[in-house]
Amino acid sequence: MSSMEHATDRGEKKALRKEHPSGWLYLTQHDAIPILVDALLDLPPNREFNKTELAEHAGVTRQTVGNYTDLLLEVELIEEVPNTSPRRYRVADSTVVRELFELNSALNHVGGK
């Protein structure tokens, strides 16, 4: 039996989820990530950007983008564009991104957007 099954109350279960987060919780536990992901979903394919451009597109500060760039790279939402200075990025060609676009599309369809 997992420790989650042994947890007796909501507080204990919530604490266990935070200690051992799913991929979804790991990503979304950061306040600015949903806004940044939404902005990434809104970019044209293969569009390159720097941190300032992503910040402007998302409506957040450059510092916010800087705080989460490593996480976005780690979970393969963005990738570095090789040989660029200053450093440029683009939406990654990854399974995570493809699945995220599918989820977003399904949610938009259900929501009637």
N, C-alpha and C positions, 0 to 999 in steps of 0.2 A: 504494500500500500504506500502511496506517496504521502509526503508530509502534508500536502494540501488536504487529503482525505482525513487526516488525523486532527486537523485544525478544528477547534470547537466553536469559535466565534468569528464574526465578521472582521474584527480588528486583526485577529491573528491571521486570517486568510489574506487580508489585504497586505499585511506585512510580509507574508511569505511570497505573494505575487511580486512585491517590490524587490525582495531579495533575489528572486529567481524569475526575472521577467521573460515573457515571451518576446519574440522579435518585434511584435507590434507595440507592446508596452515599452520595450527598450527604446524604440524610436520615438514614440509619442509622449513619453514622460517629460520631454523638454517643451516648455511653453511655446517657443517660436517655431518649432518644427512643423506643425500643421500649416502655418502660414507659408513657410518656405516650400514645403512640398506642393501646396496649392499653386504657388507661383511657378514652380518647375513644371507642373502639369500644363500650365498655360503657355509655355514657351514653344515656338516653332521647332520642328525636328532639326537637329544638328546645330542649333543656335549656340554660339559661343558667348560667354559672358565672363566678366571679372566679378570680384566681390561687390564692388560699388554698383555695377549694373544690376546684379541680382537683388541687392538691397533696395534699389530704387523700384525695380519691378515688383518686389514683394511688399513694399511699403514699410520696411524696417530699416534699422541703421546698419551701416557697414560693419560695425562692431558685432552686431547680432549675427550677421552672416559669418564673420570671422570666428565667432564662438562655436559655430556648428559645422563649419566646413569639414573638419576631420570626421565628424559623425556621418555627414552626407556621403563622404568618400568611403568610409568604412562599410556602410550598408549598401553601397553601390547604387546610390541615387544619382550621383554625379561622378564624373571622371575628369582628371586633369588633361588638358590639351598639351601634348608634348611640345617642347622647345618654344614656350611662350614666356615673355617677360614684359610687363608683369604677368603673373600666372593667370591663365584663362582656364575655364571649365566648360563642360557641356553636360546635358542630361546623359547619363550612362546608357549604353546599350547592354542592358542586363535583364536577367529574369525578374528581378525585383521591380524594375521600372515597367516592364511589360505587364506584370501582374497588377501593379498599381494603376496603370492606365485602364486595364480591364475592370478592376474594382470601381474606379471612378466612373467609367462609362456605365456600368451596371447601376450604380447608385444614382447617377443622373437620370437614367431611364426610369427607374422606380419612382424617383422624385418628380418626374414629369418635366424635367428641364429640357 
